[in-house]
Amino acid sequence: MAVCPPVLYQCVELTRGTGNRQQATGNRQQATGNRQQATGKTMRSQWECLLENLGEWQGSFTRFSPQRKPLTPSEVEMLTDTPTVVSLEGLNQNKTVRQVIRRYPPNRDVEETVLEYSTLARSVLFFETDAFSQGSMQWGTFSEFGAELGLIAGNRRLRLVQLYDKDAQLSQLTLIREKRAGTDTPERPPLTVDRLLGEWQGEAVTLYPDWRSETYSTKLTIERPDSNRLVQHLTFGVGESVRTLTSSARIDGSRRDVACYVSTQLKINSPPTVVY
C-alpha cells in the first residue's frame, strides 16, 4: 500500500490568559500573507532552502531505545552518544552539494560517509523556515519505515530520526543536536513541566509531496490538575475540519520533567469522542 503522508511543521508562541489572542494571531498571519502578495514575493525553491544548511555542524548522534528501563520505567534508555561533525559544501556554484558525515565513536576509528547530490528526491521536503523532513514514501506490510524531521533556528539545528521495524513497532530513536562551527550559541536550559504549562498559539504548515501547502492556526493548552498529572488539548485545522486531541500524562514523583502518556482522545468538532 502506497502512502504519501503530509508533513507537519509547527511554529508556536506562548500566551497566557484568555481573550482574543487567537483572533489576533490569525489577523497577523493574514496581514503577513497580504504583504507578501503586495510585494510580489515568491517562495524559494527546495534547493534554495537546502543551501541555507550549508556549513559545518558540530554535535552528537544520541540513540535511545524505544523500551523503557525495567527498574526505572519513567526513563528511556540511552544506548549511545556519538560526537559528530557534519559538513555541507556547495560545489559548481552551489549546483551540487557535498555532504560529509564524520562520527567519532569512543575507542574506535573515525567513521566517515561522503554523499554528493545535485537534485532532491521527492521524499525530501523543505519549508520556508528551512525546516525539513525526509523519509519513506511508501509503507508496506513487513517492511521497515522511517523518517527524519529537522528544525533549524539561527546557528542551531535539531533533528530526530524515527525508525519502525517490519512489525510496525518503533525500533530506534536518534536525536541529533548541532550548532554551526565557529559560533557561540548557548544551550537552552533543561526543559521542565512547569515551563510547558499554559496556552501556546501558533501556525501549522502542511506540505505535500507535490508541493501543495496548507496553513492554519494551532492552539495547545497544557494544564496540571494535580501534582502527578498533566492534561493537554491540541486544537488545529479550519472550519469543519477543526480537530482537538486530548492527552493525559503521568508525572514521575521524583522527576518533574518526565511525563508518560497513558491515554489519548480524539474529538472532531463535537461529540462523540473516540478513545484509542
QUIGISUL-V881627 format. One record per residue. D_CENTER is the distance of its C-alpha to the mean C-alpha in Angstrom with 1 decimal. Layout:
# QUIGISUL-V881627
{{D_CENTER} {D_CENTER}}
This chain:
# QUIGISUL-V881627
{{25.2} {23.0} {19.7} {17.7} {14.8} {13.2} {9.7} {8.2} {6.6} {7.9} {10.1} {12.2} {15.5} {17.5} {20.9} {23.7} {26.6} {27.5} {28.9} {27.9} {24.7} {22.7} {25.4} {25.4} {21.7} {22.5} {25.5} {23.7} {21.3} {24.4} {26.2} {23.6} {23.9} {27.6} {27.7} {25.9} {28.3} {31.2} {30.5} {29.9} {26.5} {24.9} {21.4} {20.8} {20.9} {18.2} {20.2} {20.5} {16.8} {16.8} {19.7} {17.8} {16.3} {19.9} {21.2} {21.2} {18.2} {19.4} {17.5} {17.2} {15.9} {15.8} {16.4} {16.6} {18.7} {17.5} {20.9} {21.8} {24.8} {28.1} {29.7} {26.7} {24.6} {22.4} {20.9} {18.9} {20.8} {19.7} {21.4} {21.2} {20.0} {21.0} {21.3} {20.3} {21.0} {19.3} {21.3} {20.9} {24.3} {25.6} {28.8} {31.5} {30.6} {26.9} {27.6} {26.4} {23.7} {24.4} {21.7} {23.1} {21.2} {23.4} {23.0} {25.4} {25.8} {28.4} {32.0} {31.2} {31.5} {28.7} {26.7} {26.1} {24.4} {25.2} {23.8} {25.1} {24.1} {25.3} {23.4} {20.0} {19.7} {18.7} {16.0} {14.2} {12.9} {12.4} {12.0} {14.7} {12.5} {12.2} {8.5} {8.7} {8.4} {11.4} {13.0} {16.0} {17.7} {20.0} {20.3} {23.7} {25.7} {26.0} {23.5} {20.4} {17.0} {13.6} {10.5} {8.6} {5.1} {6.0} {6.3} {10.1} {12.4} {16.0} {16.9} {13.8} {10.9} {8.2} {7.2} {7.0} {9.7} {10.8} {14.5} {16.9} {20.7} {23.5} {23.9} {20.4} {19.7} {16.7} {18.2} {16.0} {12.8} {12.5} {10.7} {11.6} {12.4} {14.5} {16.7} {19.0} {22.5} {25.2} {23.2} {23.5} {20.2} {20.5} {18.1} {16.7} {18.8} {17.9} {16.0} {18.5} {19.0} {21.2} {18.7} {16.5} {19.6} {20.4} {19.3} {16.2} {16.5} {14.6} {13.8} {11.7} {12.1} {12.5} {13.5} {15.8} {17.3} {20.4} {18.6} {19.4} {17.1} {17.1} {16.4} {17.1} {16.9} {15.1} {16.6} {15.5} {18.5} {18.6} {22.2} {24.2} {27.3} {28.8} {28.3} {26.7} {24.5} {21.5} {21.0} {18.1} {18.4} {15.6} {17.5} {16.3} {18.3} {21.7} {25.3} {26.0} {22.5} {21.3} {19.8} {19.4} {17.6} {19.4} {18.6} {20.9} {20.3} {22.8} {22.9} {24.7} {27.9} {27.8} {24.1} {22.8} {19.3} {18.9} {18.4} {19.0} {18.2} {21.5} {21.6} {19.8} {21.6} {21.0} {23.2} {23.7} {25.8} {28.5} {29.8} {30.0} {27.1} {25.8} {24.8} {23.1}}
